[in-house]
Amino acid sequence: MAAAGTAQWSSRFAFIMAAVGSSVGLGNLWRFSAEAGTNGGGAFIIIYLLCIAFVGLPVLMSEYIIGRAGQAASAVKSMDDLNARSGVSKGWSSGAWLGMIASFLIVSFYCVVAAWVLAYIPKFLTGAFDGQTPDQIAGQFGDLVSNPKKVIPYFLVFGVITAFLVSRGVNKGIEIAAKYLMPLFFILLIGLAAYAIFTSGSGAKQAFNFLFKPDFSKINGQVANSALGQACFSLGIGNAIMITYGSYLPRTVSIPKAAVTVGLTDTLVAMIAGFAIFPIVFANGLEFDAGAGIFFQTLPTALSGAPGGNIVGAAFFFLAFFAAITSSISLLEPSVAWVAEQFKLTKAKAAWFTGGAIVALGFGSVYSQAFFDFIDTGLVGPIIAPLSALLVVLFTGWRLDKKILDEQLGGEGEALGRFLMIFVKYVAPIFVGFVLLSGVLSKLGINLLGGA
């Protein structure tokens, strides 16, 4: 059970919405589409779904188990408690430490991406893309990214909103944001997907074929590695978020069922997002493998000349804002929980203090794309997050006291939990370890999948 005084989710629905809100972020909207577009569409998706099922869900369940069993608000204290009760080295807590560091670093540049998203809402509402050529529209994004003075106001607004919601605590802040924003997010996403399908003509059929008729010749080691990395990124594992959220989880909620529900919902959102983007891309003859440019360059190009395109574009970026805010509060929460617990501060003081530190670090990403890329693709993505996930899954599968594990897996989810534990012990460590090794070697200029 949670420690005395530790807040808990008011209901299973509240927890699911918060956990889904954490997992469903900008990565589901632009990164999934970018990865699918550059890695063969349906071929990528098949591997991605397998990675979610056999790697993502076991790691997700492991993090929930550690959080709820640890009896502490912060991920680090939860791990410390379980180390002591399991009679193992305190060194295992490094998995939580690394996850907390990862989420702290991620939210610093995540606020920058969210600032770009916010900046695009008034662009659509004021018709900034009307009559523009594709090169001019692409130039607007380049100008935004390279001009910190244009980004900073949106960056500060997003950072303040994130800190404010976290400062209100689990029930009055995080939970309320998730319970209201996520249903609205789903409605908007389905509406935008319907718009894309019914207004794109043959583009919808091309998108369907691209996403669901895989070309198996496209499947190779690089595609598999990209799918595995996207599965980990999308679910938000290795960031100490789900350990922290798990600590607020009532004993009445089945952890295995919660993990499956969150995993399936996250995957469903990614697939629907594909139908909101690719029909428009194909209908306008645009590059479907444009990577992140799909979001900030390709879509504005397509929507600028479409009937009601400015309204649809603004709605799409409002949608992205909702996804960003529910993810950013989850990324800030592990650090805030630790600061509040470590320094005996109120949640509000810890949130504003930690939020200020996040904003200060984030200025580095506002002013330097190289700094942004170093944190994102040079440090967190390839090294810190997968190392955290690897330590967490190894601890849960091999070092956590069996009685504690049985307590957390008992009840209605027991059979599912026992099944998933097979993957926790024997499958997930191998593949998460592969992601880590691939990331480390890539920093040394070595391609694990061939070539130098």
N, C-alpha and C positions, 0 to 999 in steps of 0.2 A: 504494500500500500504506500501511498505518498506520505511523506513526513508530515507531522502535525504542523498546521499553518500553511502548508503548500496549497496553492490554488488548484482547482480541478476544473476540467471542462464540464459545463452544465448538462451536457447530453452527448450521446454517441454522434448525433447529427452535427453538433457543434464541433466536435473533434474531427470528424470526417471532412467537414468544410474547411477547417483550419489546415488540416494536413494536405488536403487537395489544393488549397490555396497556396500552400508552401511549394508543392511540387509543380503546380500549373503556373508557369511564369512566361517570361519572354522567350525562354528556351523552347516552349511548346509552339510558339507562334512563328518566330523567324528561324530559330536554330534547327528545329526539326525539319521544316520545309527546305532550308538550305542544305542540310545533310542528305535528305532524301533526293533532292535535286541533283546533287553532285555525286551521288553514289548509286545511281541506277534505279531510283524509284522503288518499285515493288520488291526487287531483290534486297535492297537495304531494309525494307519494312519487315520482311520475313525474319531476317537475322535480328532485327531490333526487338520484335515481339518475343523471340526465344530468349533474348538477353534479359528482357523485363521479367519473364516468367522464372528463369532458372538462376539469375544472378541478382536482379534488382529487388524482387520480392523477398528473397532470403536475407539480404542485407538490411532492407527496410524493417523486416520483422525483428532482426537482431537489435536494431537501434531502439525499437519500441520496448523490447524486453529489458534492455539495460536501463532505459529511462524509468519505467514503472517499478522495476525491482530495486532501483538504486536509492529510493527514498530521499531524493534531494532535488532542488529546483534546477541546479546547474548540471550539465553533462559531466563535468570534471568531478564534482562531488559524488555523483551517482557511481561513476567508475571507481572512485576511491573506496566507497562503501562496499561495492561488490568485490573488489580485490581483497579487502579485509575479510569479508564473510566467506570468500572462496579459498582463502589461504594462499593467494598467489602474489607475485611481485607487484609493487605499485607501478612498475614500468608500464603495465597494461593501460594505465590512465593516459598514456601518451596518445592513444587513439582518440580520446575525447579532447585532449589539448589541441591536437592537430586539427580536428574537426572544427573546434571553436575558432581557431586562428583562420582556417579556410573561410568560414562564414563571415568573419570580420573583414577579411580582405575582399571577398566577393562583393559584399554589400557596398563597399567603397566605390567600386567601378560600376556596380549595378545601378546606383543612383545616377551615374553619368548617362548610361543607356536610357534610363527612364526619363532623364531630362530631354534627350533627343526626342523621345516619344511625345512628351508634353509639348515640345516646340512645334511638332507637326500638326497638332490639333488646330491652333489658330491659323496655320498655313492653309489648311483645307477650308476652314470656315471663311477665310478672307479671299479665297480663290488665288492663292499665290502660285499655283501650278497651271492655271488656265493659260492656254496658248503657248505653253513652253515646250521646247523640243526635249527629247529624252536626255540629251547632253546637258541642257540647261537645268533640268530637274535633278540630274545627278550632281550637277555643280552646286545646287542649293544645299544638298547634304554635305558635300565637301566643305562648303563655306561654313556651315554650322559647326562641324567637327573641328575645324581649324581656327574658329573664332571663339575663344573662351568667354568673352564678354556676352555673347549671345546665349551661351549655355548656362552660365552661372546662376541667373535668376531662377530658371527652371530646376536646376540642380539643388539650390537652397530650399525651394518650395517643397520638392520631393523629400529631401532629407528631413525637413521639419515635420512633414506629415507622418513619415515613418517613425520618428522619435516620439511624436505625440501619441500615436496609436499604441506603441509599445509601453509608453509611460502610464497608460490607463490600466495596465494589467491584463491578465488572461481573459477575464470575463467581460470587462467593460471596454477593452480595447481590441485585442487580437480576435477574440471570439465574435464580437459584434461586426467587425470589419469583414470577417470571413462569411458569417451567416447572411449578410446582406449583399456584399459585393460578388461573391461567387455565384449565387443563383442569377444575378443580373448579368454576370459574365457569360454564363451558359446561354441565356436567352439571346444576348447580343451575338455570340459566336454562331449559334444555330441560324439566326436571322441573316447574318452575313454570308454564311455558307449557302443558304437558300438563294440569296441574291446572286451570288457568283454562279451557282449551277443554272439558274433559270434565265440569266441574262447573257451567258457566255456562248450559247449555241453549241457548236461542235466542241468547244473548249472543254465542256463538262465531260463529254465522252472520252476525249483525249486524256483528261486528268484521271478519270476512272481507270483507263487502260494503263496509264503510267504508274498509278499507285497499287493496282490490284492484279495486273497481269505481268508478273515478274519475268524478266529476262535472266534466266539462271546463269548465263554466260558472264553476267556482270558480277556475280558473287566471287570474291577473292579475299585474301587476307586483309587488304586495306579496308574493304567494305565492312568486313566483320569487326575489325577494330573500331571503325567509326561508329558502327551500330552499338557496340558495347559501351563506348565512351558516351554516346548520346543517351543511352538508357540510364547510366549512372548520373549524368548531368541532369536529366529530366526529372528523375525522382528525388534529386537533392540529397543523395546519400553521401556520406563522408564529410558532412558539414556540421555534425552535432545537433542539427535542427530537430530531427526526429527523436533523438535521445531526450532533448529538452521537452519537446511536446509530449513524449511518452511519460514523462514524470508527472504530467497533469492528468493522466489517463485513469479513470475509475476502474476498479477491479471487475466491474460488471461488463466491460467491453472486451470482446474476444480479440486478442492481438493478431492472430493469424488472419481472421476474417477482415479486420481493419486494414491490414497490409494489402490483402488482395483487393479490397474495395478501392483503396487509394491508388494502387497500381493500375487497375483497370480503368478508373476514371481519368487518370493522367494520360493513359494511352489513347483513350477515346477522344479526349480534347485535342491531342496532337493530330489524330486522324481527321477530325472535323476541321481543324485549322488548315490541313492540307486541301480540303475541299473549298475552303474560303479563299485560298490563294491560287492554287494551280489552274482552276478553270479560267480565271482572269489572265493568268500568264499565257496559257496556250491560246486563248481566244484572240489575244493581241500580238501573237507571234513573238513574244519576248523570250529572253533566255531563262529557261527553267533551272539552269545550273549556275545561277548568278550568285549563289551563296547568300551572305547577309544582305547583299544589295537588293534581294527580292523585297525586303521589308521597307527600306527607306528610299529605294530608287525605282524598282520595277513597278510596285503597286501604285505609287503616285503617278507614274507615267500612264498606266492603264486607266486609272480612275479619273484622271484629269479631263478626259474627253468623253466619259460615259454619262448617261442620263442620271442625274442625281449623284454624280460621282463625288462631289465635294462633301455631301452629307454622309455618304457611305464611308468615305475616307476618314472623316472626323470620327464617325462611330467606331471604325476599326481601331483607330488610335486611342479612343476612350477605352475600348476593350483591352488594348495592350496596357493602358495605365492601370486598370483594375487588376490585371494579372501581375503587373510589376509591384503594386503596393502590397498585395497579399504575400508575395514572395519576399519583398524587402523586410517586412516586419518579422517574418520567420528567420531571416538571415541575421537580423540584429538581436533577436531574442536570446540566443545562447550566450553572447557576450554580456548582455544586460543581466541575465540571471546569475552569471558568475560574479560580476561586479557587485551586485546587490548582496549576494551571499557572502562574498569574501570580505567586503568592507562594511557590512552591516548598514547598508543604505536602503532607503525606500525604493520601490520599483521606479517611481517617477524620477528621483534624483539620478539613479543609475542609468535610466534611459536617456536623459538629457546629457549626462556626462559622456556616455558611450557614443551617443549620436553625434556629439560635438567632435569626438575623436574620429569617427567615420567620415564626417564632412571634411575635416582637416586632411585626412589621408586622401580623400576623393579629389581634392584640388590637384593632386599630382596627376590623376587620370584626365582631369579637365584640361590641363595645360600641356600634357604630353601623351601622345598616342603610344609612344614607345613604353612609357611607364604603365599605361593601361594594358598593353599587350603582354608586358612582363608579368604582371600579376595574374592576368587571365590565362594565357596560354603558355607562359613560361614557368609559372610557379604553382598556382592552385590546381588547375586542370590536370596537368600531367603528373604531379608529384604529391602535393599535400592531401588533396581530397581522396585519391585512390589509396594512399598509405593509411589514412584514417579508416577508410572503409575496410581495408584488409585487416587491420588490427582489431577492429570491432567484430568482424565476422569470425576471426580466429578465436577471440576471447569467448564469444557466445558459444561457439561450437565445441571448443576443446578445454576451456579453463573455467568457465562459469560453473559454480556448484550445482550439481544435478538436482538437488532439492529445490533450489531457487528457480531453476529452469522449469521444473515440473509445475511449480506453483503458477508461473506466468502462462504456461501453455494449457493449463487445466480448463475444465468447463467445456462449453459447446464447440470450441475451436480445436479440441485436443487432436483429433485425427488429422486435420489439415496441418496443424502445427508440427506433428511428428513427421508428416510427409515433407514439409518445407525444411525441417531440420536436417534431412539428408543432404539437401543442397547447401545449407549453411555450412555443414562440416566438410563436404567432399567436392562440391562443384564451384560455389562462389569464390572460395579462396584462390583457386587456380586461375579463374578468369579475371578477377580483380587484380591479382598479382601480375597477370599478363599486361593489363592496362598500365599498371605502375612501371613495370620493366620497360615497356614500350616507350612510355613517357620519359623515363630517365635516360634511356639510350638515345632518344631523339634529341635530347639536349646536348648529347655528346656527338651529334652528327651521324648517328648510326640508325639505320632503318631496320627494325627487327623483322619486318616483312619482306626484306630483300632490298639490295642496293645500299649505297652509302650516302 
